[in-house]
């Protein structure tokens, strides 16, 4: 029974816990949902509800309305400027692993921003510092979320081909941020906060040191076992002494012995 419950937890088969809240940290039914919303007391990821101020161009693009290159460029420039500004501001509270902005237009997801830190204590610090702050004239609504893997929370159809539900899908439609922009903000984060890079390197060195020590210990154990087997073998040979059986003959010696026996046998028959 316990294995069955663990297998279906957070899936459509789970009739107790809300699968949408578990996967994306938001549910279209809100507090009226007939399934449980298990709100985490600690997490690496924060949900900043409705923080991104969608422009008319971005709303039209998300809703599959007719658009041209100029409209797309304006929407993308606004998104990238927002991404850079928010990423660097949130990086003041800790080392960021990822930041995503969703393209969904449903009421419970429109403008949602998710930030994932490498460490839970950084997310806790960010939550405390963001409480009571405003962005673009709106109070920032920050909370812990159950989302830990954005690949599991995103809509595969939207990112691989085309989502038939459009912008009102209940899974994440993540807005596209060019890799060059992501690399730039990460580089600026480490330039502004070199201590993050130091922590990363130190943790990496500690892992390498532990691995090296373990490897040296394993090699030492193998050498000790090898010496022990060699000593046991030498001791057995010494104990056998003169009573030890003759050494094993080579193939040539055995063939010569058989030929000698055959010759003796044939000589005896002739006589």
Secondary structure, 3 states (H helix, E strand, C coil): CHHHHHHHCCCCCCCCECHHHHHHCCCCCHHHCCCECCCCCCCCEEEEECCCCCCHHHHHHHCCCCCCHHHHHHHHHHHHHHHHHHHHHHHHHCCEEEEEEECCCCCCCCCCEEEEECCHHHHHHHHHHHCCCEECCEECEEEECCCCCHHHHECHHHHHCCCCCHHHCCCECECCCCHHHHHHHHHHHHHHCHHHHHHHHHHHHHHHHHHHHHHHHHHHHHHHHHHHHHHHHHHHHHHHHHHCCCCCCCHHHHHHHHHHHHHHHHHHHHC
